[in-house]
Amino acid sequence: MIYRSKAPLRIGLAGGGTDVSPYSDLYGGAILNATISLYANATIEPLPEKKIVLEAIDRNEKQEFDWSHPLPIDGTLDLLKGVYNRIQKDYGIKEQGFRLSTFVDAPAGSGLGTSSTLVVAIIGAFTEMLRLPLGEYDIAHYAYEIERKDLHLAGGRQDQYAATFGGVNFMEFYADDKVIVNPLRVKQQHLFELENNLVLYYTSTNRESAGIISRQSKNVTDNKEKSIDAMHQLKHQALRMKEALLKGKLNEIGEILDFGFQQKRQMAEGISNPLMEDIYETAKRAGATGGKISGAGGGGFMIFYCPGNAKYTVMQRLEKFGGYSRNYQFVEHGLKTWTIETP
């Protein structure tokens, strides 16, 4: 048997950063995001030898171990090891060798939730193999605990839930790891128009989100009014975006994104930089009405709302920065798992 899974990456549309502790614990966070047709993929293949083979095909990284647990967390393939270690501890895996292979359709640090989505996909593959009784909330919370508590990686909570549930969701985040996922019934024509007008642009620069997120968290802990007020405004932005999508007021989306872009820069140092500011202003001069940095900031993908046919001019003008626009579609499904019988 071969056990496979795939989980979709996401575009954050509003409220980004308000899912990060301690802000979400103190004030409650709100985010609106949508999953897209880029994926984190995982495959588990049993082996006749008692060894564990881990490989991230897209990163050209591979490690082999004699059967053992836990595997060493040493900076290489830690997400794969972290999931294996936790599932081995909680559920037990019989002493048979296997190969765990992964592939992600976007670079790490690109701002589309790649790391958390990969963790969800790996959990999905193990869930399929072991027939674990885990629902959507269980898997998302499990992924969050593995990343934040077992591996001590800084970050928020939206990515795990987006990857597991899929679709367009308004998410609420509270203290004690409480998360509420509200699926939005956006009319198909509005979703098609959003998809048509939203340019997904890769700046060809990656970033280490942990440093930015740590500074953001410290600003809240230190009670820095400017940063906290910006997060309040971003939470309000998520409510505005929800209303615009549900009521089909797509002409307001660019303005809502632009409002969020101005606020997000106030959250922590390093979210924006001169290159991203130049890209943003170039897109606006070319016809975009607003946009945002995807993820924690500092690099990776940016999105721009381009009404009418402005997106073609925007994409052309952005070529000079050396990045590229990525085609995508919105997808309604979240994590999917399946089993393939081998001869």
Secondary structure, 3 states (H helix, E strand, C coil): CEEEEEEEEEEEEECCCCCCCCHHHHHCEEEEEEEEEEEEEEEEEECCCCEEEEEEHHHCEEEEEECCCCCCCCCCCHHHHHHHHHHHHHCCCCCCCEEEEEEECCCCCCCCCHHHHHHHHHHHHHHHHHCCCCCHHHHHHHHHHHHHHHCCCCCCCHHHHHHHHCCEEEEEECCCCCEEEEECCCCHHHHHHHHHHEEEEECCCCCCHHHHHHHHHHHHHCCCHHHHHHHHHHHHHHHHHHHHHHHCCHHHHHHHHHHHHHHHCCCCCCCCCHHHHHHHHHHHHCCCCEEEECCCCCCCEEEEECCCCHHHHHHHHHHHHCCEECCCCECCCCCEEEEECCC
